[in-house]
Amino acid sequence: MSKQADVMWTPKVAAALKTRVKPKPTNRSKKNRKLTWSCRGSMPHWMRMR
């Protein structure tokens, strides 16, 4: 019997088991080149201030 059969499937469990590839950054801050954003999730503070 597999381990997954004993797990109660909830949205949190399903989300934790999914694997996503880390996307390449598509936007970079002009002031601090280390700050990047890949357009996933909410817009970062430094991007809103531009």
Secondary structure, DSSP 8 states (H G I E B T S, - for coil): --GGGGS---HHHHHHH---------EE-SS-TT-EE-S-SS--HHHHT-
